[in-house]
Amino acid sequence: MMKSGEMEKLYTKWFMSPIPPKGININYPLNAETKDAFANPSSKGI
């Protein structure tokens, strides 16, 4: 999911788009560290 870009799409859906049923948007952009983790997945922990 990370390599295909699906993870970033899901992140955008849940953190950057209105969430039903009330349409609340928390507008929490992807930070540089998370973008890097999505681009370069590994088995190492946080």
PDBQT receptor file of N, H, CA, C and O in Angstrom, charges set to zero:
ATOM      1  N   MET A   1       0.827  -1.189   0.000  1.00  0.00    +0.000 N 
ATOM      2  CA  MET A   1       0.000   0.000   0.000  1.00  0.00    +0.000 C 
ATOM      3  C   MET A   1       0.872   1.255   0.000  1.00  0.00    +0.000 C 
ATOM      4  O   MET A   1       0.518   2.267  -0.606  1.00  0.00    +0.000 OA
ATOM      5  N   MET A   2       1.992   1.182   0.671  1.00  0.00    +0.000 N 
ATOM      6  H   MET A   2       2.280   0.360   1.163  1.00  0.00    +0.000 HD
ATOM      7  CA  MET A   2       2.865   2.353   0.728  1.00  0.00    +0.000 C 
ATOM      8  C   MET A   2       3.515   2.608  -0.626  1.00  0.00    +0.000 C 
ATOM      9  O   MET A   2       3.495   3.736  -1.117  1.00  0.00    +0.000 OA
ATOM     10  N   LYS A   3       4.080   1.592  -1.222  1.00  0.00    +0.000 N 
ATOM     11  H   LYS A   3       4.096   0.675  -0.823  1.00  0.00    +0.000 HD
ATOM     12  CA  LYS A   3       4.772   1.752  -2.507  1.00  0.00    +0.000 C 
ATOM     13  C   LYS A   3       3.810   2.148  -3.628  1.00  0.00    +0.000 C 
ATOM     14  O   LYS A   3       4.194   2.900  -4.524  1.00  0.00    +0.000 OA
ATOM     15  N   SER A   4       2.583   1.664  -3.598  1.00  0.00    +0.000 N 
ATOM     16  H   SER A   4       2.270   1.053  -2.871  1.00  0.00    +0.000 HD
ATOM     17  CA  SER A   4       1.627   1.940  -4.675  1.00  0.00    +0.000 C 
ATOM     18  C   SER A   4       0.994   3.328  -4.564  1.00  0.00    +0.000 C 
ATOM     19  O   SER A   4       0.376   3.806  -5.515  1.00  0.00    +0.000 OA
ATOM     20  N   GLY A   5       1.147   3.975  -3.405  1.00  0.00    +0.000 N 
ATOM     21  H   GLY A   5       1.649   3.586  -2.633  1.00  0.00    +0.000 HD
ATOM     22  CA  GLY A   5       0.516   5.277  -3.209  1.00  0.00    +0.000 C 
ATOM     23  C   GLY A   5      -0.851   5.196  -2.544  1.00  0.00    +0.000 C 
ATOM     24  O   GLY A   5      -1.457   6.221  -2.231  1.00  0.00    +0.000 OA
ATOM     25  N   GLU A   6      -1.333   3.981  -2.329  1.00  0.00    +0.000 N 
ATOM     26  H   GLU A   6      -0.841   3.148  -2.583  1.00  0.00    +0.000 HD
ATOM     27  CA  GLU A   6      -2.647   3.791  -1.714  1.00  0.00    +0.000 C 
ATOM     28  C   GLU A   6      -2.691   4.337  -0.287  1.00  0.00    +0.000 C 
ATOM     29  O   GLU A   6      -3.710   4.877   0.143  1.00  0.00    +0.000 OA
ATOM     30  N   MET A   7      -1.590   4.197   0.441  1.00  0.00    +0.000 N 
ATOM     31  H   MET A   7      -0.762   3.758   0.092  1.00  0.00    +0.000 HD
ATOM     32  CA  MET A   7      -1.548   4.665   1.830  1.00  0.00    +0.000 C 
ATOM     33  C   MET A   7      -1.745   6.182   1.895  1.00  0.00    +0.000 C 
ATOM     34  O   MET A   7      -2.461   6.678   2.765  1.00  0.00    +0.000 OA
ATOM     35  N   GLU A   8      -1.117   6.911   0.985  1.00  0.00    +0.000 N 
ATOM     36  H   GLU A   8      -0.535   6.508   0.279  1.00  0.00    +0.000 HD
ATOM     37  CA  GLU A   8      -1.273   8.365   0.972  1.00  0.00    +0.000 C 
ATOM     38  C   GLU A   8      -2.702   8.760   0.601  1.00  0.00    +0.000 C 
ATOM     39  O   GLU A   8      -3.221   9.747   1.121  1.00  0.00    +0.000 OA
ATOM     40  N   LYS A   9      -3.341   8.003  -0.287  1.00  0.00    +0.000 N 
ATOM     41  H   LYS A   9      -2.919   7.201  -0.709  1.00  0.00    +0.000 HD
ATOM     42  CA  LYS A   9      -4.740   8.259  -0.642  1.00  0.00    +0.000 C 
ATOM     43  C   LYS A   9      -5.638   8.062   0.581  1.00  0.00    +0.000 C 
ATOM     44  O   LYS A   9      -6.539   8.863   0.831  1.00  0.00    +0.000 OA
ATOM     45  N   LEU A  10      -5.388   6.991   1.342  1.00  0.00    +0.000 N 
ATOM     46  H   LEU A  10      -4.656   6.341   1.139  1.00  0.00    +0.000 HD
ATOM     47  CA  LEU A  10      -6.181   6.743   2.551  1.00  0.00    +0.000 C 
ATOM     48  C   LEU A  10      -5.945   7.840   3.594  1.00  0.00    +0.000 C 
ATOM     49  O   LEU A  10      -6.880   8.295   4.253  1.00  0.00    +0.000 OA
ATOM     50  N   TYR A  11      -4.696   8.252   3.731  1.00  0.00    +0.000 N 
ATOM     51  H   TYR A  11      -3.937   7.883   3.196  1.00  0.00    +0.000 HD
ATOM     52  CA  TYR A  11      -4.374   9.330   4.666  1.00  0.00    +0.000 C 
ATOM     53  C   TYR A  11      -5.155  10.592   4.292  1.00  0.00    +0.000 C 
ATOM     54  O   TYR A  11      -5.758  11.236   5.150  1.00  0.00    +0.000 OA
ATOM     55  N   THR A  12      -5.136  10.933   3.014  1.00  0.00    +0.000 N 
ATOM     56  H   THR A  12      -4.646  10.409   2.317  1.00  0.00    +0.000 HD
ATOM     57  CA  THR A  12      -5.856  12.116   2.537  1.00  0.00    +0.000 C 
ATOM     58  C   THR A  12      -7.354  11.978   2.802  1.00  0.00    +0.000 C 
ATOM     59  O   THR A  12      -8.007  12.938   3.213  1.00  0.00    +0.000 OA
ATOM     60  N   LYS A  13      -7.890  10.797   2.570  1.00  0.00    +0.000 N 
ATOM     61  H   LYS A  13      -7.360  10.017   2.237  1.00  0.00    +0.000 HD
ATOM     62  CA  LYS A  13      -9.320  10.570   2.796  1.00  0.00    +0.000 C 
ATOM     63  C   LYS A  13      -9.704  10.839   4.247  1.00  0.00    +0.000 C 
ATOM     64  O   LYS A  13     -10.712  11.493   4.512  1.00  0.00    +0.000 OA
ATOM     65  N   TRP A  14      -8.903  10.338   5.189  1.00  0.00    +0.000 N 
ATOM     66  H   TRP A  14      -8.084   9.807   4.975  1.00  0.00    +0.000 HD
ATOM     67  CA  TRP A  14      -9.282  10.418   6.594  1.00  0.00    +0.000 C 
ATOM     68  C   TRP A  14      -8.766  11.656   7.331  1.00  0.00    +0.000 C 
ATOM     69  O   TRP A  14      -9.341  12.042   8.349  1.00  0.00    +0.000 OA
ATOM     70  N   PHE A  15      -7.704  12.279   6.844  1.00  0.00    +0.000 N 
ATOM     71  H   PHE A  15      -7.237  11.966   6.018  1.00  0.00    +0.000 HD
ATOM     72  CA  PHE A  15      -7.131  13.411   7.577  1.00  0.00    +0.000 C 
ATOM     73  C   PHE A  15      -7.213  14.748   6.843  1.00  0.00    +0.000 C 
ATOM     74  O   PHE A  15      -6.971  15.791   7.450  1.00  0.00    +0.000 OA
ATOM     75  N   MET A  16      -7.549  14.741   5.551  1.00  0.00    +0.000 N 
ATOM     76  H   MET A  16      -7.746  13.894   5.058  1.00  0.00    +0.000 HD
ATOM     77  CA  MET A  16      -7.580  15.981   4.785  1.00  0.00    +0.000 C 
ATOM     78  C   MET A  16      -8.917  16.219   4.083  1.00  0.00    +0.000 C 
ATOM     79  O   MET A  16      -9.075  17.223   3.390  1.00  0.00    +0.000 OA
ATOM     80  N   SER A  17      -9.867  15.323   4.250  1.00  0.00    +0.000 N 
ATOM     81  H   SER A  17      -9.738  14.507   4.814  1.00  0.00    +0.000 HD
ATOM     82  CA  SER A  17     -11.162  15.427   3.589  1.00  0.00    +0.000 C 
ATOM     83  C   SER A  17     -12.278  15.375   4.627  1.00  0.00    +0.000 C 
ATOM     84  O   SER A  17     -12.085  14.843   5.720  1.00  0.00    +0.000 OA
ATOM     85  N   PRO A  18     -13.449  15.927   4.289  1.00  0.00    +0.000 N 
ATOM     86  CA  PRO A  18     -14.588  15.847   5.214  1.00  0.00    +0.000 C 
ATOM     87  C   PRO A  18     -14.957  14.392   5.521  1.00  0.00    +0.000 C 
ATOM     88  O   PRO A  18     -15.031  13.556   4.621  1.00  0.00    +0.000 OA
ATOM     89  N   ILE A  19     -15.185  14.108   6.792  1.00  0.00    +0.000 N 
ATOM     90  H   ILE A  19     -15.125  14.788   7.524  1.00  0.00    +0.000 HD
ATOM     91  CA  ILE A  19     -15.519  12.761   7.237  1.00  0.00    +0.000 C 
ATOM     92  C   ILE A  19     -17.009  12.699   7.555  1.00  0.00    +0.000 C 
ATOM     93  O   ILE A  19     -17.505  13.486   8.361  1.00  0.00    +0.000 OA
ATOM     94  N   PRO A  20     -17.728  11.764   6.924  1.00  0.00    +0.000 N 
ATOM     95  CA  PRO A  20     -19.152  11.621   7.199  1.00  0.00    +0.000 C 
ATOM     96  C   PRO A  20     -19.380  11.150   8.629  1.00  0.00    +0.000 C 
ATOM     97  O   PRO A  20     -18.460  10.568   9.204  1.00  0.00    +0.000 OA
ATOM     98  N   PRO A  21     -20.501  11.352   9.221  1.00  0.00    +0.000 N 
ATOM     99  CA  PRO A  21     -21.703  11.945   8.646  1.00  0.00    +0.000 C 
ATOM    100  C   PRO A  21     -21.759  13.468   8.811  1.00  0.00    +0.000 C 
ATOM    101  O   PRO A  21     -22.559  14.129   8.149  1.00  0.00    +0.000 OA
ATOM    102  N   LYS A  22     -20.934  14.021   9.672  1.00  0.00    +0.000 N 
ATOM    103  H   LYS A  22     -20.284  13.484  10.210  1.00  0.00    +0.000 HD
ATOM    104  CA  LYS A  22     -21.029  15.461   9.945  1.00  0.00    +0.000 C 
ATOM    105  C   LYS A  22     -20.166  16.312   9.017  1.00  0.00    +0.000 C 
ATOM    106  O   LYS A  22     -20.264  17.539   9.041  1.00  0.00    +0.000 OA
ATOM    107  N   GLY A  23     -19.326  15.683   8.206  1.00  0.00    +0.000 N 
ATOM    108  H   GLY A  23     -19.246  14.687   8.186  1.00  0.00    +0.000 HD
ATOM    109  CA  GLY A  23     -18.495  16.423   7.267  1.00  0.00    +0.000 C 
ATOM    110  C   GLY A  23     -17.358  17.186   7.926  1.00  0.00    +0.000 C 
ATOM    111  O   GLY A  23     -16.887  18.191   7.394  1.00  0.00    +0.000 OA
ATOM    112  N   ILE A  24     -16.916  16.709   9.082  1.00  0.00    +0.000 N 
ATOM    113  H   ILE A  24     -17.298  15.892   9.515  1.00  0.00    +0.000 HD
ATOM    114  CA  ILE A  24     -15.831  17.378   9.799  1.00  0.00    +0.000 C 
ATOM    115  C   ILE A  24     -14.514  17.095   9.087  1.00  0.00    +0.000 C 
ATOM    116  O   ILE A  24     -14.229  15.952   8.728  1.00  0.00    +0.000 OA
ATOM    117  N   ASN A  25     -13.716  18.135   8.885  1.00  0.00    +0.000 N 
ATOM    118  H   ASN A  25     -13.948  19.063   9.177  1.00  0.00    +0.000 HD
ATOM    119  CA  ASN A  25     -12.403  17.990   8.254  1.00  0.00    +0.000 C 
ATOM    120  C   ASN A  25     -11.356  18.409   9.273  1.00  0.00    +0.000 C 
ATOM    121  O   ASN A  25     -11.302  19.574   9.668  1.00  0.00    +0.000 OA
ATOM    122  N   ILE A  26     -10.515  17.456   9.704  1.00  0.00    +0.000 N 
ATOM    123  H   ILE A  26     -10.559  16.510   9.383  1.00  0.00    +0.000 HD
ATOM    124  CA  ILE A  26      -9.511  17.800  10.709  1.00  0.00    +0.000 C 
ATOM    125  C   ILE A  26      -8.289  18.469  10.087  1.00  0.00    +0.000 C 
ATOM    126  O   ILE A  26      -7.466  19.041  10.801  1.00  0.00    +0.000 OA
ATOM    127  N   ASN A  27      -8.162  18.401   8.747  1.00  0.00    +0.000 N 
ATOM    128  H   ASN A  27      -8.831  17.936   8.166  1.00  0.00    +0.000 HD
ATOM    129  CA  ASN A  27      -7.129  19.125   8.006  1.00  0.00    +0.000 C 
ATOM    130  C   ASN A  27      -5.746  18.967   8.646  1.00  0.00    +0.000 C 
ATOM    131  O   ASN A  27      -5.110  19.945   9.040  1.00  0.00    +0.000 OA
ATOM    132  N   TYR A  28      -5.302  17.726   8.739  1.00  0.00    +0.000 N 
ATOM    133  H   TYR A  28      -5.818  16.931   8.420  1.00  0.00    +0.000 HD
ATOM    134  CA  TYR A  28      -4.006  17.409   9.344  1.00  0.00    +0.000 C 
ATOM    135  C   TYR A  28      -3.074  16.910   8.237  1.00  0.00    +0.000 C 
ATOM    136  O   TYR A  28      -3.088  15.724   7.906  1.00  0.00    +0.000 OA
ATOM    137  N   PRO A  29      -2.267  17.803   7.665  1.00  0.00    +0.000 N 
ATOM    138  CA  PRO A  29      -1.433  17.416   6.528  1.00  0.00    +0.000 C 
ATOM    139  C   PRO A  29      -0.358  16.393   6.883  1.00  0.00    +0.000 C 
ATOM    140  O   PRO A  29       0.082  16.285   8.028  1.00  0.00    +0.000 OA
ATOM    141  N   LEU A  30       0.039  15.661   5.873  1.00  0.00    +0.000 N 
ATOM    142  H   LEU A  30      -0.318  15.748   4.943  1.00  0.00    +0.000 HD
ATOM    143  CA  LEU A  30       1.093  14.663   5.995  1.00  0.00    +0.000 C 
ATOM    144  C   LEU A  30       2.416  15.374   6.269  1.00  0.00    +0.000 C 
ATOM    145  O   LEU A  30       2.790  16.289   5.536  1.00  0.00    +0.000 OA
ATOM    146  N   ASN A  31       3.127  14.960   7.318  1.00  0.00    +0.000 N 
ATOM    147  H   ASN A  31       2.823  14.216   7.914  1.00  0.00    +0.000 HD
ATOM    148  CA  ASN A  31       4.408  15.605   7.620  1.00  0.00    +0.000 C 
ATOM    149  C   ASN A  31       5.544  14.933   6.840  1.00  0.00    +0.000 C 
ATOM    150  O   ASN A  31       5.354  13.868   6.253  1.00  0.00    +0.000 OA
ATOM    151  N   ALA A  32       6.703  15.551   6.837  1.00  0.00    +0.000 N 
ATOM    152  H   ALA A  32       6.857  16.416   7.314  1.00  0.00    +0.000 HD
ATOM    153  CA  ALA A  32       7.841  15.064   6.049  1.00  0.00    +0.000 C 
ATOM    154  C   ALA A  32       8.274  13.661   6.463  1.00  0.00    +0.000 C 
ATOM    155  O   ALA A  32       8.616  12.843   5.609  1.00  0.00    +0.000 OA
ATOM    156  N   GLU A  33       8.264  13.376   7.752  1.00  0.00    +0.000 N 
ATOM    157  H   GLU A  33       7.987  14.040   8.446  1.00  0.00    +0.000 HD
ATOM    158  CA  GLU A  33       8.690  12.063   8.234  1.00  0.00    +0.000 C 
ATOM    159  C   GLU A  33       7.753  10.958   7.751  1.00  0.00    +0.000 C 
ATOM    160  O   GLU A  33       8.200   9.883   7.352  1.00  0.00    +0.000 OA
ATOM    161  N   THR A  34       6.456  11.232   7.792  1.00  0.00    +0.000 N 
ATOM    162  H   THR A  34       6.092  12.106   8.117  1.00  0.00    +0.000 HD
ATOM    163  CA  THR A  34       5.489  10.235   7.347  1.00  0.00    +0.000 C 
ATOM    164  C   THR A  34       5.563  10.051   5.839  1.00  0.00    +0.000 C 
ATOM    165  O   THR A  34       5.475   8.925   5.351  1.00  0.00    +0.000 OA
ATOM    166  N   LYS A  35       5.722  11.139   5.095  1.00  0.00    +0.000 N 
ATOM    167  H   LYS A  35       5.793  12.054   5.492  1.00  0.00    +0.000 HD
ATOM    168  CA  LYS A  35       5.894  11.036   3.645  1.00  0.00    +0.000 C 
ATOM    169  C   LYS A  35       7.100  10.156   3.323  1.00  0.00    +0.000 C 
ATOM    170  O   LYS A  35       7.038   9.305   2.435  1.00  0.00    +0.000 OA
ATOM    171  N   ASP A  36       8.196  10.368   4.052  1.00  0.00    +0.000 N 
ATOM    172  H   ASP A  36       8.247  11.059   4.773  1.00  0.00    +0.000 HD
ATOM    173  CA  ASP A  36       9.398   9.571   3.844  1.00  0.00    +0.000 C 
ATOM    174  C   ASP A  36       9.151   8.104   4.176  1.00  0.00    +0.000 C 
ATOM    175  O   ASP A  36       9.619   7.219   3.460  1.00  0.00    +0.000 OA
ATOM    176  N   ALA A  37       8.424   7.843   5.252  1.00  0.00    +0.000 N 
ATOM    177  H   ALA A  37       8.044   8.562   5.834  1.00  0.00    +0.000 HD
ATOM    178  CA  ALA A  37       8.103   6.460   5.636  1.00  0.00    +0.000 C 
ATOM    179  C   ALA A  37       7.225   5.792   4.577  1.00  0.00    +0.000 C 
ATOM    180  O   ALA A  37       7.399   4.607   4.293  1.00  0.00    +0.000 OA
ATOM    181  N   PHE A  38       6.293   6.532   3.995  1.00  0.00    +0.000 N 
ATOM    182  H   PHE A  38       6.152   7.495   4.226  1.00  0.00    +0.000 HD
ATOM    183  CA  PHE A  38       5.444   5.985   2.931  1.00  0.00    +0.000 C 
ATOM    184  C   PHE A  38       6.276   5.699   1.689  1.00  0.00    +0.000 C 
ATOM    185  O   PHE A  38       6.056   4.688   1.022  1.00  0.00    +0.000 OA
ATOM    186  N   ALA A  39       7.231   6.572   1.368  1.00  0.00    +0.000 N 
ATOM    187  H   ALA A  39       7.409   7.393   1.911  1.00  0.00    +0.000 HD
ATOM    188  CA  ALA A  39       8.068   6.414   0.180  1.00  0.00    +0.000 C 
ATOM    189  C   ALA A  39       9.105   5.305   0.351  1.00  0.00    +0.000 C 
ATOM    190  O   ALA A  39       9.502   4.662  -0.620  1.00  0.00    +0.000 OA
ATOM    191  N   ASN A  40       9.537   5.087   1.589  1.00  0.00    +0.000 N 
ATOM    192  H   ASN A  40       9.215   5.609   2.378  1.00  0.00    +0.000 HD
ATOM    193  CA  ASN A  40      10.601   4.106   1.877  1.00  0.00    +0.000 C 
ATOM    194  C   ASN A  40      10.219   3.214   3.039  1.00  0.00    +0.000 C 
ATOM    195  O   ASN A  40      10.807   3.323   4.116  1.00  0.00    +0.000 OA
ATOM    196  N   PRO A  41       9.235   2.322   2.846  1.00  0.00    +0.000 N 
ATOM    197  CA  PRO A  41       8.794   1.465   3.953  1.00  0.00    +0.000 C 
ATOM    198  C   PRO A  41       9.902   0.534   4.425  1.00  0.00    +0.000 C 
ATOM    199  O   PRO A  41      10.741   0.089   3.641  1.00  0.00    +0.000 OA
ATOM    200  N   SER A  42       9.887   0.248   5.731  1.00  0.00    +0.000 N 
ATOM    201  H   SER A  42       9.205   0.610   6.368  1.00  0.00    +0.000 HD
ATOM    202  CA  SER A  42      10.853  -0.687   6.302  1.00  0.00    +0.000 C 
ATOM    203  C   SER A  42      10.208  -1.408   7.480  1.00  0.00    +0.000 C 
ATOM    204  O   SER A  42       9.091  -1.079   7.879  1.00  0.00    +0.000 OA
ATOM    205  N   SER A  43      10.890  -2.359   8.017  1.00  0.00    +0.000 N 
ATOM    206  H   SER A  43      11.798  -2.626   7.694  1.00  0.00    +0.000 HD
ATOM    207  CA  SER A  43      10.370  -3.105   9.157  1.00  0.00    +0.000 C 
ATOM    208  C   SER A  43      10.870  -2.512  10.474  1.00  0.00    +0.000 C 
ATOM    209  O   SER A  43      10.564  -3.042  11.542  1.00  0.00    +0.000 OA
ATOM    210  N   LYS A  44      11.626  -1.431  10.411  1.00  0.00    +0.000 N 
ATOM    211  H   LYS A  44      11.875  -1.001   9.543  1.00  0.00    +0.000 HD
ATOM    212  CA  LYS A  44      12.139  -0.820  11.638  1.00  0.00    +0.000 C 
ATOM    213  C   LYS A  44      11.021  -0.056  12.333  1.00  0.00    +0.000 C 
ATOM    214  O   LYS A  44      10.158   0.522  11.674  1.00  0.00    +0.000 OA
ATOM    215  N   GLY A  45      11.034  -0.052  13.645  1.00  0.00    +0.000 N 
ATOM    216  H   GLY A  45      11.736  -0.522  14.181  1.00  0.00    +0.000 HD
ATOM    217  CA  GLY A  45      10.003   0.617  14.424  1.00  0.00    +0.000 C 
ATOM    218  C   GLY A  45      10.225   2.118  14.504  1.00  0.00    +0.000 C 
ATOM    219  O   GLY A  45      11.113   2.677  13.860  1.00  0.00    +0.000 OA
ATOM    220  N   ILE A  46       9.413   2.730  15.293  1.00  0.00    +0.000 N 
ATOM    221  H   ILE A  46       8.692   2.276  15.816  1.00  0.00    +0.000 HD
ATOM    222  CA  ILE A  46       9.496   4.188  15.458  1.00  0.00    +0.000 C 
ATOM    223  C   ILE A  46      10.687   4.577  16.284  1.00  0.00    +0.000 C 
ATOM    224  O   ILE A  46      10.912   5.764  16.523  1.00  0.00    +0.000 OA
TER     225      ILE A  46
